[in-house]
Amino acid sequence: MTDHVYKKIELTGSSSIGLQQAIENAVDQASHSIDNMRWFEVVETRGHIDDGKIAHWQVTIKVGFTLPS
């Protein structure tokens, strides 16, 4: 196994569909400008309530990626 150095960034994804879609939206958008993403961790979940129902989800994640050697 090769040794790596990782960097972590924090992102917040949103979705009107659900938690998983909010996470996938954040990872997908980040993949356009960040190479070598390896893992994520959920650090915060929140949402917007409209008329007594969940209208929107926001999920904050930390994404780890390897730095070039």
LUMDOPA-32888 format. One record per residue (C-alpha): residue in one letter; z, x, y. Coordinates in nm, 2 decimals, padded with zeros to 4 digits, always signed. Example, Ala and Ser with C-alpha at 12.3 -4.5 7.8 and 13.67 -1.06 7.14 Angstrom:
2
NODE bati      Z      X      Y
NODE    a +00.78 +01.23 -00.45
NODE    s +00.71 +01.37 -00.11
% end
This chain:
69
NODE bati      Z      X      Y
NODE    m +00.00 +00.00 +00.00
NODE    t -00.10 +00.13 +00.34
NODE    d +00.16 +00.15 +00.62
NODE    h +00.09 -00.07 +00.92
NODE    v +00.21 -00.13 +01.27
NODE    y +00.22 -00.49 +01.38
NODE    k +00.22 -00.67 +01.71
NODE    k +00.36 -01.02 +01.76
NODE    i +00.24 -01.27 +02.02
NODE    e +00.36 -01.63 +02.09
NODE    l +00.13 -01.92 +02.11
NODE    t +00.17 -02.30 +02.15
NODE    g -00.08 -02.53 +01.98
NODE    s -00.11 -02.90 +02.04
NODE    s -00.25 -03.20 +01.85
NODE    s -00.24 -03.57 +01.85
NODE    i -00.28 -03.57 +01.47
NODE    g +00.02 -03.37 +01.35
NODE    l +00.22 -03.05 +01.31
NODE    q -00.03 -02.87 +01.08
NODE    q -00.32 -02.95 +01.31
NODE    a -00.13 -02.81 +01.61
NODE    i -00.07 -02.48 +01.42
NODE    e -00.43 -02.46 +01.30
NODE    n -00.55 -02.52 +01.66
NODE    a -00.35 -02.23 +01.79
NODE    v -00.45 -01.99 +01.50
NODE    d -00.82 -02.09 +01.53
NODE    q -00.83 -02.04 +01.91
NODE    a -00.65 -01.70 +01.88
NODE    s -00.89 -01.59 +01.61
NODE    h -01.17 -01.58 +01.87
NODE    s -01.01 -01.29 +02.05
NODE    i -00.75 -01.14 +01.81
NODE    d -00.85 -00.94 +01.50
NODE    n -00.64 -00.87 +01.19
NODE    m -00.40 -01.16 +01.21
NODE    r -00.18 -01.15 +00.91
NODE    w +00.10 -01.41 +00.94
NODE    f +00.27 -01.67 +01.16
NODE    e +00.62 -01.82 +01.20
NODE    v +00.71 -02.15 +01.36
NODE    v +00.97 -02.10 +01.63
NODE    e +00.97 -02.44 +01.81
NODE    t +00.84 -02.79 +01.75
NODE    r +00.84 -03.07 +02.01
NODE    g +00.63 -03.37 +02.09
NODE    h +00.55 -03.64 +02.34
NODE    i +00.66 -04.00 +02.29
NODE    d +00.46 -04.29 +02.43
NODE    d +00.56 -04.65 +02.39
NODE    g +00.81 -04.56 +02.12
NODE    k +00.57 -04.37 +01.91
NODE    i +00.48 -04.00 +01.87
NODE    a +00.17 -03.95 +02.08
NODE    h +00.13 -03.57 +02.07
NODE    w +00.27 -03.26 +01.89
NODE    q +00.33 -02.91 +02.03
NODE    v +00.42 -02.63 +01.80
NODE    t +00.51 -02.28 +01.92
NODE    i +00.43 -02.00 +01.67
NODE    k +00.46 -01.63 +01.66
NODE    v +00.15 -01.46 +01.52
NODE    g +00.16 -01.11 +01.37
NODE    f -00.15 -00.89 +01.36
NODE    t -00.21 -00.53 +01.26
NODE    l -00.29 -00.27 +01.53
NODE    p -00.59 -00.04 +01.46
NODE    s -00.51 +00.30 +01.31
% end
